[in-house]
């Protein structure tokens, strides 16, 4: 049984999941306005997703780190394009294609890398 943090049971932001979603929604709104702290908060919340996707696309530590950085840039693109009415718990689903696209672009080798290696 969950005990609410306040005496007001009508407050939906008292449970852990609801409070986290509300904080994520607030961070998304602030990041759209240019708040770097809020953007960093979103990146930290989505770090398990970034790690999982980077592990699938990398074979060494350098590639893994490059994929994580590309995923963060994908999050930044998703923040700019997110509609105003999307709830916080759905942002991860909305951002997934942007993150994957950024990681895939980062994983492609340029013509010089294909010709001369590394």
N, C-alpha and C positions, 0 to 999 in steps of 0.2 A: 504494500500500500504506500503510495506516495503522499507525503505530507506537504501541502503548499507552503511556500516561504512567507506568504502574507495571509492575513485573515480574510482577504477578499478572494473568494473562489472564482469570481468571474474574470480575473486577470489571467489571460492565457500565457503571458510571458513569464509565469512563475516556474514552470517546469523546465528542466534542463534542455530538452530538445527545442522547445518553443523559444526559450531565451536565446539559445544559440542561433536559431533561424532569424529571430528579430535582430540580433547583433549583426548577422551577416547581411540582412537587408539594409540596415543602417550603414554598414561599411560599403556596400555597393553604391548607395546614394552618395556617400561622401567621396568615394573614389571617382565617380563620374564627374564630380566637381573639381577633382585634382588633388585630393588628399592622399599623400604618399603613405601615411601611417595606415589608412584604411585599406589601401591596395596591398600593403604588406600583410595585413591581417587576413585578407582574402587568400593570398598566396599560402600563408601558413595553414589555413583551414583546408585548402585543396592539396597540400603537400602529399598526403598518402596516395591520392589519385595520380599526381605527377610521378611519384616514385614507381608506382606499379606500371604506368605506361612507359617510363624510361627504361625499366628493367627489361621489358619486352623488346625494346628497340636497340639496346646497346649490348656490346660484347666486352667492353673494358670500362675502366673508371672515367677516362677522359670523355668517352662518348656518352656515358651516363650523365656526367655533369653538364655536357653540352645540351643534352636532351632536357634536363631539368630547367636550364636557362631558357631554352626555346619554349618550354611549357609555360614558363612565367610570362613570356611575351605573348603567348596565346591567351593567357588569362587577361592581360591588359587589353587585347583586342576585344575579348568577350565583354569586358567591363564597358568599353566604349559603345558596343552595339546592343547591350541588353535593353529590352523594353522596360518601361517604368513599372508595369504591373506584375512582373514575375516575382513569385515568392522566393525567399532565401533558400529553401530546401530544394528548389528546382534549378538554381543557378548552376550547380555542378553539371546537370544534364545539358543545360543550355551551352555551357562553356566547353564541353567535351569535344565537339567538332573543331573548334578554334584551336584548342590545345593540340589535338592530334595533327591538324594541318601544319601548325608551326613546328612540331617535332619532325614530321615527315620532310618538310622543307629543309630543316637543319641536318637531317640524316643523309640527304642527297649529296653525292660527291660532285664537285665542280669538274669542268673539263680538264683543268690542270691537275687535279688530284687523280683523275682517271688515267691521264697520260704519264705522269711522273711518280705516281704512288703516294702513299701516306695520306 
